[in-house]
Amino acid sequence: EKSDIPYIYLTKWWFGCFLDRVPFSLALRLWDVYILEGDPILLAMALNIMKMHEKTIRKLQMETFMDFIQNTIANNFGYSDDETMYSLREVLSRLKSDGLHYPPPPKPDDLPEVPTKALGPILSKPISSIREEQEEIKSRRSHAACEWQEFDSAFDEVYEFYYEYYINEGIDSDSDEIGDMATLSLL
């Protein structure tokens, strides 16, 4: 907030745990630490990137900043994986010592976030209504299966007709006349 960096620029870091925003070898090491430490590693790594690249970032305009954090450091991070991980450890330990690695607990006067309906709209319906909907869906499926069987048998008949026609080189097996394509297409 202090640096006026829009959150939208950082979302790919959070959503992918830096997977495609740092070199792959570094991403693997970050995922190892993420599995060990959990969510605090996301904030710690974001701060670590800002700390390690502070001089470069301060020189950039907002437009080039986005390209830098999304593309440039993904291709060439500028530091070895070991240097980055040591720096990450320092940032994470500082966050922990300051008590900032987890969000603060809610204030006593904050209302808890609760869903407006018990576990969503499905469970707000009576069970009999849910069962009726299930039966209707089953009925639609069986109706669709019947239509498919009719289509399948009609397809088989057409296939057999054309197969016979092809095998007999254009001679209809029921008559000894050669059928033309115009007559055949009317079928």
N, C-alpha and C positions, 0 to 999 in steps of 0.2 A: 504494500500500500504506500509506503513512504517513497519508494522509487517510481511510483506510478506505472507499474508493470501490470497490464491487464491479466486477469486470471486465465483467460482463454488461451494464452500462450503456453501456460504451464500444464494444461489439462492432459496433453499427450504424455507428459512425464508421469502423471499420477495414474492414468488409466492403464498404461502399459508397463508400469514399473520400470521406466527408462529403457524398455526393450529395444526400441528402434531409434532412440535418441542419444545413445552412447555407442562406442564400438562394441561389437558382439562379445568379445572376450571380457570386457568390463561388465557388460550386462549379465553375463553368467555369474560373475563374482557378486554383483549386486543382488541377484536372485538368491544366492546362497545366504547372504546376510539378511535378506528380506524374510526368508523362511525361518531364520534364527530369531530375528528381532521383531518382525512384524511391521505394522504400519509406520512406526516412527522412522524407519529407514527412508521412507519417501520424502519426508520433510528434511531429514538430515542430508540426503543426497542433493536435493534441490539447493539447500543452503551451501553445501560443499561445492557444487558447480559454480554458484554465484561467487563464493569466496575465492576459488581457484582461478576463475576467469575475470575477477573484478576489474583489473586494469583495462582489459579489452572491452568489457561490457560498458564501462563508464564512457568510453570513446564512441560507442555506437549510437546511431539514431534509432528511434523506435522501429522503423521499417526494417532496418538491417539487423536489429536485435532479434526479431522473430526468426529470420533466416539463420542467424548464428546459433541460436539454441535448438533449432529444429534440424538443421542440416550440417553446418560446419563442424560442430563438436561431435556429431555422429560419425563423420568421416575421419576427422583428425582431432582427437580430444586434447592433444597438446601436452599431456602428462602420461606417464606410464601407469599401468594398472596398479602397481604396488604403491606409487606415490598417491594415487587417488584413494586407495583403500586406507592408507595411513591417515590421510587428511579426513576421510569420512569417519574414521574411528574417533579422531579428535572432536569433530563437530558433534557426533552423537553423544560422546561423553559430556561435552559442554551442555548440550540440550538436557541430558539427564540430570546433571548437577544443578541446573537452573530450574528443573521441574517442568520443562517445556516440551518434552518428548511426547506427551499425551495432551489432548485438549483438556481445559479445566473442567471441573465438575459443574453441573448446572447450578445456578443461583437458587436459593430457597424460594424466591418469589417467581421463578420461571415455571410455567405450566408444563407438565410432561406432554410430549407429543403422543397422542393416541389416535388410532384410526377412528373415523366417524362411524363406520359400521364394523361389526365384529368380523374380522378377517375377510373383509371385502363383501361385494354384493352377492356372491354365490351363497355364502353361509347365512345371509340375512333372510333368505327364502325358507319357507317351511320345507321339510324333507319330502313331503308328498309332492310338492311342485317340482322338486329336483328329480324325483323318480319318474314323474310324468314326462319331463323333458328327455330323460334317458330313454324311455320307451319310444318316444317319438323319433329320436335319433336312430334307434335300432330298427324301427319300422321303415324309415327312409333308406337305411342301408340295405335291408332285405328287398325293398322295392327296386333299388338301384341294381342289386344283384340279379333280380329277375329280368330287368331290362338288358343287362349285360348278357345274360344267357340267350335271350332272343337275338340280340345283335350277333353274338358269337355263332349261333347256328345259321343265321342268314349269311354271315361271312363265309362259313364253311361251304354252303351251297354255291355261292358265287365263285369261290376259289376252285371247287371241284369242276364247275362248268368251264371256267377258263383253262384249267389244267387239261381237261379232256379235249377242249378245242385246240390247245397248243399241241398236245400229243398227236392228235389226228390231223395236224397240219391244216387247220381251217375247215375241216369237214365235221359238221354236226353229227354226233354219234347216233342221234335219233333219226336223222334223215341222211341220205347220201349226197346232199347238195353241199356245195361249198358256200359258206356264209361270208358275206362281205363285212367290212368294218363298220359301215353305216348301220346295218341291221344289228350288228353285235353291240354297238354303242347304245342302241335303243333299249336293250335289255337292261 
